[in-house]
Amino acid sequence: MKRTRHGFLQDLPQGKKPISCKWVYRGKYNSDGTIQRYKARLFIRGDHQVEGLDYNETSAPVAKMSSVHCFLTVVMFKQWELHQLDVNNAFLHGELDEKVYMKLPPGFTCSSSTKLYRLQKSLYGLCQAPRQWFSKLSCKLREYGFVPSYADYSLFTYRHDHVFLAVLVYVDDIIVAGNDTHACTQFKAYLDSCFSIKDLGPLKYFLGIEVARGPQGLFLSQRKYALEIVYECGLLGSKPHDFPIEENHRLALATGSPLIDVGRYRRLMGRLIYLTITRPDLCYVVRILSQFMQTPRVEHLNAAYRVMRYIKGTPDCGILLQANPALQLTAHCDSDWGACPLTRCFLTGY
């Protein structure tokens, strides 16, 4: 029996179906759009798995964007250190509870044509891979002394004497903040002994968000991501707009032709929703245009293109988290009475 780190070869038992796999090649980019490195990964066809047979639980928590904003705000208020870590091949560390059989990867040869590969550790593409990885990581963090937050299970905190550390997890991207340099170094060494990690230094680029720290505070922007959306729409050479939406618009009463390619409009809305993480000036117009994703019309697509021309002229906009603000929650409420032309309802925004 040939055994490897992730499993071993054996004959397929009765009642089990093998799952195929394939190699995936892609490039990883820096925040300025340049190629950082090329990657090759073996993916198992998780879409061929059978629930209850090949997997059971699949959900895994990731950090909420509200948690990211609050986390960074507290870090700036306390003037803590802020580091970023990346786990090499994170999903390969998870332990499998189920019996999963995979066909031999392309390029792998075996003397017996009846042999298949039984996985003991998770692999990219498995439905349960994210859950198994997070379970392994959270177990190691608890062993070190971290406690998960009840508000967000992806946030872990550590307290010992005067030392305080906080860890925010988004799949394999980890942000570490703390008030003690030596404690941060010790914790990173511990994680590297458990998993193979890359210390990316001070936080600069996280989930498509560019982070710049200066004397005034922490500036968050999605410039690269915004220009990518404009490029996909073919509007890089268009004339910019000063406002994202017309005043007194009547998009709810649009009577134009329905769009044939509905998926194109929905994809654009999904990307714009993610862009609002650092662009609160787009929240209103994106909320309006998202109401028509079921049956979008030509007027709605034209309004979305107007938003793209506005973004083309303002790609560098973002959020500044000030270094020494008053650590308190402020909110703004705005109501428009009877503004909806269809229901005559009023909408309240916070």
N, C-alpha and C positions, 0 to 999 in steps of 0.2 A: 504494500500500500504506500503510494507516494504522498507524503504529507508536506504541506507548506505552511506559511504563517497564517494564511486565511482559510485553509481548508485542506481537503485531501481528495484523491481520486478513488472512486468506487463505482460499482455497478448500480444502475437505477432500480430502486425497489418498486414493487408492484403498487399501482395506484398513484404514483407520482409522475408529474410531467416536468421535463427539463425546461429551463428558461434560457433563451438565446442571449447573446451579448454582442457588443461591437465596440470598436475603438473610436474615440471622439478626439479630434484635434482642434485646438483653438489657441488664440493668443491672449495674453493678459496685458492690459494697457495701463500706463501711468496717467496721472491727472491731466497732463498736457497733451494726451492723445498718442504719445509714442509707445512703441512696443516694449514692454518690460521683459517678457520671455514667452516662449512657445510651450504649450502644454499638451500632453497626450494622456488620456485617461481611458480606462476600460469601464464601460457602462453596461450594466445588466438591464435587460428589457423589463423594467418594473411594470409596464402596462400589460404584460402577459401574466403577472402574478394573480393568484386566486385568493380572495379574502377568506379568512378562516382556515386556509390551508397553507399558504406561503407567508401570510402575515396576519396580525391581529390589530394592535394599536399602531397608529401612524403619526398622530399629531405631535408636534414639538414646538415649544414656545420660542419666540424670537422677540427681541427688544421692540417695544412700541416707540413710535417716533416722538410721542409726548414724553416718554421716559428719557429719550436721548436729549431732548431740549432741556428738561429739568436737570438731568445729570450734568450737562455741560455748564448750565447756569450756576449750579452750586459749586462746580469746580472753579469757575472764574471768581465767584464770590469769596471762596476760601483760599484762592491762589495755590491750588494743589498742582502737583505734577500730573501730566496727562500723556499716556503712552498708548501705542497701538501694537497688538500682537496678531499674528496670522498663523493658524495651525496648518502644518503641512499634511495634506491628504486626510482631512478631519474625519470624513465618513468611514475611512478604513479602520478606525480605532474601535468602532462599536461592536459589541458582542451580540451575536444572534441567538435568540431563544427558539426560533423555528428551524425546521429542516428544509433548507433551500438547495435545490440541485440546478447547476448551470452547465450548459454546453461548453465545450472547450473553446477558449478564445481563438480568434483568427490568428494564425501563425504559430499556435501551440500544437506540437505533435506528440502523439502517444502511441506506444506499440500496440495497444488494444483499442479497437474501434468501438467497443461497448462501454468504455469508461466515461464517467461524467465527473463533474467537480462539485463536491458538497461544501457549501460555504459554512464556516464557523464564525467569521467576522463579516461585518456588513460591507457592502460595495456600493459605489455610486450607481444610482438608478433604482435601488431597492426602495420600496414604499416605506419601509420601517427604518431606513438609514438615518434620517434626521433625528428621529426619536432616540435611537440607540446611541448616537453620538452625544446628544445632549445629556442622556442618562449617565454616560461614562464621564463626561466633563463635570457635571454637577456633583457626582460622587467624589471625584478628586478634589473639588473645591471644598466640599464639606469636610473631607479628611484634613484639609489644611486649617480649617476653622471658620470658613465662610458660612454665612447664613443667608438664604434666599429671601427676597422681599415678597411680602404678600400682595403688594400692589402690582408688581411685575416680576414674574418668576425668572426672568432673564437677568435680573439685577441681584448681585451678591455683595454683601458687606462683611468686613472683617475688623474687629476691635480687639486690641490687646495693649493694655497700659495707655500710652499716649499715641500709639500707632493706629491709624485708620486707613483701610484700603477699600476701594469699591471697584467692582468688575461688572461690566455690561457686555452681554453676549448676544451676537447676531450670527447664528450658525457657526462659522469658523473664524469670524472677525471678532476680536476681543479688545475692548477699551479698558485700560487700567488707570485708575487715579488714586493718589494717596498723598499723605502729608509727610512721608518719610522716604528719602531716596534709597537708603539701605534696605528698608523693608520691601520696596518695589523691586529692587534687584534680586533679593532673596526669593520673592514670589515668582518672578520670571524664570529663575533658575529651577525652581520646583516644577513649574509647568513644563519646562523643556525636558526635565527628567521623566515626566509622565508621558508627554507627547513631543514630537518634534515640532518646534515652533520657530517662527522668524520674528525677531524683534525689529519692528519697523520704526522704532524711535518715537519722537513726539508725534502726536496725532496730526495728520495732514490731509488724508483722503479716506473717507469712510462711507460706504454704501452710495457712491456717486456724489457725495457731498464734499466739497473742498473746504478745508478748515485752515484758517490763517490766524495765528495768535500774535498779538502785538501789545503795546503798552495800553491801548484803549480797550482791549478786550479780545473776544473771539469772534471772527467773522466767518459766517457760513454761507456758501453759495454753491450753485449747481451750474456753473458756466459751461463746462464741457457737455453736460447732459442736455442743457437747453439748446446749445448749438447743434447737437446731434439730432434733436427733434426737428429743428428748422431745416437741416440738411435733408432729412428723410422726406420732408414735405416739398423739397425742391424750391425753397424760398430764400436761399442764401443771397441771391442777387436782387431780391425785391426791395421796394422802398419801405422803410420802417414807418409804423404808425405811432402816434403820440399817446393814444388811449386804446385799451384792449377791447372795448365794446362801445357801440353807439349809445348815446343818451336816449332815454324813452324808447328803447327797442321793443319790438312786438314779436319776438321769436316764437312765443307760444301760439301765435295766430298764423304761423307760416303755412302757405298753401302751395309751395313749389313741389317739384317732382321728388318722389322718394329716392334716396340714394340706392344705387344698385350694389355697390360694394360697401355694405354696412360694417364689415369687419375693419375696414380702414378707418372709419370714423371712431369706432369703439377703441381701437388701439391708440389712436391719437388722444382720446379722452383719458385713457388709463395712464398715459405718459404725462399728460398735463396734471392729473391728480397727484402724481408723485412729485412733480415739480413744485407744487404748492407747499412742500415741506419748508422751503426757504424763500418762497415767493408769496407772501400774504396778499400782495397786490393783485394776484390772479384768482384768489379764492372765490370772489363773487361770480366772475364770468365763467369759471370752470364749473361752479355749482349750477349755473343756469344751463350751460351746454350739456351737462351730464344728464339732465332731465329728458333728453331726446334720444338717448342711445338705443331705445327700442325701435323707433321708426324715424331715423334722422332724415331731414330733407336738405335740399340744395342750400337754402338760406342758413341752415345750421352749420354746414360745412364751410360756407363763405365766412360766417362769423368766427369759426375756429381758425380759419386762415388769417383773419384779421388779428387774432390773438398771437399767432405765430409771427406776424410782421411786427407786432409790438415787442415780442420777446427778442426778435432779431436786433432791435434797436437798444434793448436793455438786458444783454446777457449777463452782465456783471452784478446785477442787483442781488441782494441777499439779506441776511439777518445779522445784526451786530449784538452779541451778548457782552454787555459792558463789564469792565473789570471789577468795579466797585459800586454796583447798584444797591439800592435798598432791596433786601431779599424778601419781597412781598409780591403777592399775586394781584395783578390789576386786570380789569376786564372792561370791555366796551360793548354797549348794547345799542342796536339800531333796528327800528321797526318801520315797515312801510305798510300803511293801512290800505287794504283793498287793492294792492298793486297787481295781483295776478289777474289777467284778463279772462281767464277761463273759470276760476272758482270764486273770484272776488275775495279770496282769503288774504290775510296779512302774514308776512314772513318776518321773523325775528332772527337776527344774527348776533352772535356773541364773539 
